[in-house]
Amino acid sequence: MKVALLASVAALSVLSTSVAYAADESDPPLPRFRPWQQVWQCNDIRVTVTARDPFSIEYDLGGTIWGGGHFTVIKGALYFNERPCLPLQPVGYY
């Protein structure tokens, strides 16, 4: 009888601790996803990077690339063949 009583008291104490923790936790909700777009000019190549949903990113390359090209992002800046690209203001996005 003592063992059953101790087990029930232990179970209730764990349950009340977890409920108190959940009630005290006041983390703000995650922010909603907002579509975004970046446009870069890299010599005669225009690169448009678009995120329409939180699970995919689209890349659109406009212009002519002869002999291939190498794009790199370093600390948020885009480079084309190791030369920095110029960020442009996208039209229609804020």
C-alpha positions as CSV (number, residue, x, y, z in Angstrom):
1,M,0.0,0.0,0.0
2,K,2.9,2.4,0.9
3,V,4.6,1.7,-2.5
4,A,1.4,2.5,-4.5
5,L,0.9,5.7,-2.5
6,L,4.5,6.7,-3.0
7,A,4.2,5.9,-6.8
8,S,1.1,8.0,-7.1
9,V,2.6,10.9,-5.2
10,A,5.7,10.8,-7.4
11,A,3.6,10.7,-10.6
12,L,1.5,13.6,-9.4
13,S,4.6,15.7,-8.6
14,V,6.1,15.0,-12.0
15,L,2.8,15.9,-13.7
16,S,2.3,19.1,-11.8
17,T,5.9,20.1,-12.5
18,S,5.5,19.6,-16.3
19,V,2.1,21.5,-16.3
20,A,3.7,24.4,-14.3
21,Y,6.6,24.5,-16.8
22,A,4.3,24.6,-19.8
23,A,2.2,27.4,-18.2
24,D,5.3,29.4,-17.3
25,E,6.8,29.1,-20.7
26,S,5.8,32.2,-22.7
27,D,7.7,32.0,-25.9
28,P,6.3,34.2,-28.6
29,P,4.8,32.4,-31.7
30,L,7.1,32.0,-34.7
31,P,6.8,34.8,-37.2
32,R,4.8,34.2,-40.4
33,F,6.8,33.6,-43.6
34,R,7.0,36.6,-45.9
35,P,7.9,36.2,-49.6
36,W,11.1,38.0,-50.6
37,Q,13.2,38.7,-53.6
38,Q,16.7,39.8,-54.4
39,V,17.9,41.1,-57.7
40,W,21.6,41.4,-58.6
41,Q,23.5,42.7,-61.6
42,C,26.7,40.8,-62.3
43,N,28.3,42.4,-65.4
44,D,25.8,41.4,-68.2
45,I,24.1,38.7,-66.0
46,R,21.0,39.6,-64.0
47,V,20.4,37.2,-61.1
48,T,16.9,37.1,-59.5
49,V,16.5,35.1,-56.3
50,T,12.9,34.6,-55.1
51,A,11.3,32.8,-52.2
52,R,7.6,32.4,-52.6
53,D,7.1,29.9,-49.7
54,P,9.3,28.8,-46.8
55,F,10.4,25.6,-48.5
56,S,11.9,26.7,-51.8
57,I,14.1,29.3,-53.4
58,E,14.0,30.1,-57.1
59,Y,17.1,31.3,-59.1
60,D,16.6,33.1,-62.5
61,L,19.7,33.9,-64.5
62,G,19.3,36.3,-67.4
63,G,22.0,37.2,-69.9
64,T,24.8,35.3,-71.6
65,I,27.3,33.1,-69.8
66,W,30.2,32.0,-72.0
67,G,32.4,29.2,-70.7
68,G,30.4,28.7,-67.5
69,G,30.2,30.9,-64.4
70,H,30.8,30.6,-60.7
71,F,28.4,32.3,-58.2
72,T,29.3,32.6,-54.5
73,V,27.5,34.2,-51.6
74,I,29.7,35.6,-48.8
75,K,28.1,37.3,-45.8
76,G,25.0,38.1,-47.9
77,A,26.9,39.5,-50.9
78,L,26.8,37.8,-54.3
79,Y,29.9,37.3,-56.3
80,F,30.2,36.2,-60.0
81,N,33.6,34.7,-60.9
82,E,35.1,36.2,-57.8
83,R,33.8,39.8,-58.6
84,P,31.2,41.5,-56.5
85,C,27.7,41.9,-58.0
86,L,25.6,45.0,-57.6
87,P,22.3,44.6,-55.6
88,L,19.3,46.1,-57.3
89,Q,15.9,47.1,-55.8
90,P,13.3,44.5,-57.0
91,V,10.1,45.7,-58.6
92,G,6.9,44.8,-56.9
93,Y,8.4,43.5,-53.6
94,Y,8.8,45.5,-50.4
